[in-house]
Amino acid sequence: TIDVAYRFFSTEKRKFIVADSPGHEQYTRNMVTAASNADSAIILIDSRNGLMPQTKRHTFIANLVGIKSLIVAVNKMDLKDYSQKVFTSIVDEFKKDILSYTSFDKIYFVPVSALKGDNIISKSSKMRWYKENTLMQILENLHIDNSLTNDFVFPVQYVNRPNSNFRGYSGTICSGNVQINDSLMISGTKEKAL
């Protein structure tokens, strides 16, 4: 994936728009574009490789743009013999290495095989050790906060940099107002923007 690919689908409970974004570092801005309007993020981890630098980068970006719920899907479990040990090891490493610098309200971990359909819509008979909800059950039951706020919310969707003397930020103002000389806080951090 280079560009963000959008796919639409619905269930009896909810309508979804999936923004599939690239993992490679040179396409990070595309991931920011996808995340900037998302209510939740799914971080996909290949069970054969475990955590990659892009896992940390994408999780941090999802947190930075204000996403409150995160789903960590450990994929290709069929290629690791549906091993609970492999899944648990990845979850433990994720919690240790990544959760210390993020502030999500809710995080879900789910072992899946997208190719075989395990734990996507139906419970997997090959991973009876996994007792939680399937990926679709999690998505259908996520709490989405649609309440309006008076705070200034501006997801940055693109950074314009025509030369080294200028940096402009593009995006859509979701709520609130801003004026010259106002101090801004970067969401998910305690940093102030000038």
Contacts in CASP RR format, 6 or more apart in sequence:
PFRMAT RR
TARGET T0000
AUTHOR 0000-0000-0000
METHOD contacts of the structure
MODEL  1
TIDVAYRFFSTEKRKFIVADSPGHEQYTRNMVTAASNADSAIILIDSRNG
LMPQTKRHTFIANLVGIKSLIVAVNKMDLKDYSQKVFTSIVDEFKKDILS
YTSFDKIYFVPVSALKGDNIISKSSKMRWYKENTLMQILENLHIDNSLTN
DFVFPVQYVNRPNSNFRGYSGTICSGNVQINDSLMISGTKEKAL
1 20 0 8 1.000
1 21 0 8 1.000
1 22 0 8 1.000
1 23 0 8 1.000
1 27 0 8 1.000
2 22 0 8 1.000
2 27 0 8 1.000
2 30 0 8 1.000
3 22 0 8 1.000
3 30 0 8 1.000
4 19 0 8 1.000
4 20 0 8 1.000
4 21 0 8 1.000
4 22 0 8 1.000
4 30 0 8 1.000
4 31 0 8 1.000
4 33 0 8 1.000
4 34 0 8 1.000
5 19 0 8 1.000
5 20 0 8 1.000
6 17 0 8 1.000
6 18 0 8 1.000
6 19 0 8 1.000
6 20 0 8 1.000
7 17 0 8 1.000
7 18 0 8 1.000
7 20 0 8 1.000
8 15 0 8 1.000
8 16 0 8 1.000
8 17 0 8 1.000
8 18 0 8 1.000
9 15 0 8 1.000
9 16 0 8 1.000
9 18 0 8 1.000
10 16 0 8 1.000
11 136 0 8 1.000
11 140 0 8 1.000
13 140 0 8 1.000
13 141 0 8 1.000
14 139 0 8 1.000
14 140 0 8 1.000
16 139 0 8 1.000
19 33 0 8 1.000
19 34 0 8 1.000
19 35 0 8 1.000
19 37 0 8 1.000
19 38 0 8 1.000
20 34 0 8 1.000
21 27 0 8 1.000
21 30 0 8 1.000
21 31 0 8 1.000
21 33 0 8 1.000
21 34 0 8 1.000
21 35 0 8 1.000
22 30 0 8 1.000
22 31 0 8 1.000
23 31 0 8 1.000
23 54 0 8 1.000
23 58 0 8 1.000
24 54 0 8 1.000
25 53 0 8 1.000
25 54 0 8 1.000
25 57 0 8 1.000
28 57 0 8 1.000
28 61 0 8 1.000
29 158 0 8 1.000
29 159 0 8 1.000
31 57 0 8 1.000
31 58 0 8 1.000
31 61 0 8 1.000
32 61 0 8 1.000
32 65 0 8 1.000
32 156 0 8 1.000
32 157 0 8 1.000
33 157 0 8 1.000
33 158 0 8 1.000
35 41 0 8 1.000
35 58 0 8 1.000
35 61 0 8 1.000
35 62 0 8 1.000
35 65 0 8 1.000
35 67 0 8 1.000
36 65 0 8 1.000
36 155 0 8 1.000
36 156 0 8 1.000
36 157 0 8 1.000
36 171 0 8 1.000
37 155 0 8 1.000
38 62 0 8 1.000
38 65 0 8 1.000
38 67 0 8 1.000
39 67 0 8 1.000
39 68 0 8 1.000
39 69 0 8 1.000
39 142 0 8 1.000
39 144 0 8 1.000
40 67 0 8 1.000
40 68 0 8 1.000
40 69 0 8 1.000
40 70 0 8 1.000
40 71 0 8 1.000
40 139 0 8 1.000
40 142 0 8 1.000
40 144 0 8 1.000
41 58 0 8 1.000
41 59 0 8 1.000
41 62 0 8 1.000
41 67 0 8 1.000
41 69 0 8 1.000
41 70 0 8 1.000
41 71 0 8 1.000
42 70 0 8 1.000
42 71 0 8 1.000
42 72 0 8 1.000
42 73 0 8 1.000
42 135 0 8 1.000
43 55 0 8 1.000
43 58 0 8 1.000
43 59 0 8 1.000
43 62 0 8 1.000
43 70 0 8 1.000
43 71 0 8 1.000
43 72 0 8 1.000
43 73 0 8 1.000
44 73 0 8 1.000
44 75 0 8 1.000
45 51 0 8 1.000
45 52 0 8 1.000
45 55 0 8 1.000
45 72 0 8 1.000
45 73 0 8 1.000
45 74 0 8 1.000
45 75 0 8 1.000
45 90 0 8 1.000
45 94 0 8 1.000
46 52 0 8 1.000
46 75 0 8 1.000
46 76 0 8 1.000
47 74 0 8 1.000
47 75 0 8 1.000
47 76 0 8 1.000
47 77 0 8 1.000
47 79 0 8 1.000
47 80 0 8 1.000
47 86 0 8 1.000
47 87 0 8 1.000
47 90 0 8 1.000
47 111 0 8 1.000
48 76 0 8 1.000
48 79 0 8 1.000
48 80 0 8 1.000
50 74 0 8 1.000
50 90 0 8 1.000
50 93 0 8 1.000
51 90 0 8 1.000
51 93 0 8 1.000
51 94 0 8 1.000
51 97 0 8 1.000
51 98 0 8 1.000
55 94 0 8 1.000
55 98 0 8 1.000
56 97 0 8 1.000
56 98 0 8 1.000
59 70 0 8 1.000
59 98 0 8 1.000
59 102 0 8 1.000
60 98 0 8 1.000
60 101 0 8 1.000
60 102 0 8 1.000
62 70 0 8 1.000
62 104 0 8 1.000
63 70 0 8 1.000
63 102 0 8 1.000
63 103 0 8 1.000
63 104 0 8 1.000
63 188 0 8 1.000
64 186 0 8 1.000
64 187 0 8 1.000
64 188 0 8 1.000
64 189 0 8 1.000
65 155 0 8 1.000
65 156 0 8 1.000
65 187 0 8 1.000
66 187 0 8 1.000
66 188 0 8 1.000
67 104 0 8 1.000
68 104 0 8 1.000
68 105 0 8 1.000
68 106 0 8 1.000
68 145 0 8 1.000
69 104 0 8 1.000
69 105 0 8 1.000
69 106 0 8 1.000
69 107 0 8 1.000
69 108 0 8 1.000
69 142 0 8 1.000
69 143 0 8 1.000
70 102 0 8 1.000
70 104 0 8 1.000
70 106 0 8 1.000
70 107 0 8 1.000
70 108 0 8 1.000
71 107 0 8 1.000
71 108 0 8 1.000
71 110 0 8 1.000
71 135 0 8 1.000
71 138 0 8 1.000
71 139 0 8 1.000
72 91 0 8 1.000
72 94 0 8 1.000
72 107 0 8 1.000
72 108 0 8 1.000
72 109 0 8 1.000
72 110 0 8 1.000
73 110 0 8 1.000
73 111 0 8 1.000
73 112 0 8 1.000
73 135 0 8 1.000
74 86 0 8 1.000
74 87 0 8 1.000
74 90 0 8 1.000
74 91 0 8 1.000
74 109 0 8 1.000
74 110 0 8 1.000
74 111 0 8 1.000
74 112 0 8 1.000
75 112 0 8 1.000
75 113 0 8 1.000
75 114 0 8 1.000
76 113 0 8 1.000
76 114 0 8 1.000
76 115 0 8 1.000
77 83 0 8 1.000
77 86 0 8 1.000
77 87 0 8 1.000
77 111 0 8 1.000
77 112 0 8 1.000
77 113 0 8 1.000
77 118 0 8 1.000
77 126 0 8 1.000
77 127 0 8 1.000
78 113 0 8 1.000
78 115 0 8 1.000
78 116 0 8 1.000
78 118 0 8 1.000
78 126 0 8 1.000
80 86 0 8 1.000
82 111 0 8 1.000
82 113 0 8 1.000
82 118 0 8 1.000
82 124 0 8 1.000
82 126 0 8 1.000
82 127 0 8 1.000
84 127 0 8 1.000
84 129 0 8 1.000
84 130 0 8 1.000
87 109 0 8 1.000
87 111 0 8 1.000
87 130 0 8 1.000
91 109 0 8 1.000
94 109 0 8 1.000
99 107 0 8 1.000
103 188 0 8 1.000
106 143 0 8 1.000
108 132 0 8 1.000
108 133 0 8 1.000
108 138 0 8 1.000
109 132 0 8 1.000
110 119 0 8 1.000
110 130 0 8 1.000
110 132 0 8 1.000
110 133 0 8 1.000
110 134 0 8 1.000
110 135 0 8 1.000
110 138 0 8 1.000
111 118 0 8 1.000
111 119 0 8 1.000
111 124 0 8 1.000
111 127 0 8 1.000
111 130 0 8 1.000
112 118 0 8 1.000
112 119 0 8 1.000
112 120 0 8 1.000
112 135 0 8 1.000
113 119 0 8 1.000
113 124 0 8 1.000
114 120 0 8 1.000
117 124 0 8 1.000
118 124 0 8 1.000
118 126 0 8 1.000
118 127 0 8 1.000
119 127 0 8 1.000
119 130 0 8 1.000
119 134 0 8 1.000
119 135 0 8 1.000
120 134 0 8 1.000
120 135 0 8 1.000
120 136 0 8 1.000
121 134 0 8 1.000
121 135 0 8 1.000
121 136 0 8 1.000
122 134 0 8 1.000
123 130 0 8 1.000
123 134 0 8 1.000
124 130 0 8 1.000
133 141 0 8 1.000
148 175 0 8 1.000
149 175 0 8 1.000
149 176 0 8 1.000
150 175 0 8 1.000
150 176 0 8 1.000
151 175 0 8 1.000
151 176 0 8 1.000
152 173 0 8 1.000
152 175 0 8 1.000
152 176 0 8 1.000
152 177 0 8 1.000
152 178 0 8 1.000
152 182 0 8 1.000
152 184 0 8 1.000
153 173 0 8 1.000
153 174 0 8 1.000
153 175 0 8 1.000
153 176 0 8 1.000
153 187 0 8 1.000
154 169 0 8 1.000
154 171 0 8 1.000
154 172 0 8 1.000
154 173 0 8 1.000
154 174 0 8 1.000
154 178 0 8 1.000
155 171 0 8 1.000
155 172 0 8 1.000
155 174 0 8 1.000
156 169 0 8 1.000
156 170 0 8 1.000
156 171 0 8 1.000
157 170 0 8 1.000
157 171 0 8 1.000
157 172 0 8 1.000
158 169 0 8 1.000
158 170 0 8 1.000
158 171 0 8 1.000
159 167 0 8 1.000
159 168 0 8 1.000
159 169 0 8 1.000
159 170 0 8 1.000
160 166 0 8 1.000
160 167 0 8 1.000
160 168 0 8 1.000
160 169 0 8 1.000
160 170 0 8 1.000
161 167 0 8 1.000
161 168 0 8 1.000
178 184 0 8 1.000
183 192 0 8 1.000
183 193 0 8 1.000
184 192 0 8 1.000
184 193 0 8 1.000
185 191 0 8 1.000
185 192 0 8 1.000
185 193 0 8 1.000
186 192 0 8 1.000
186 193 0 8 1.000
END
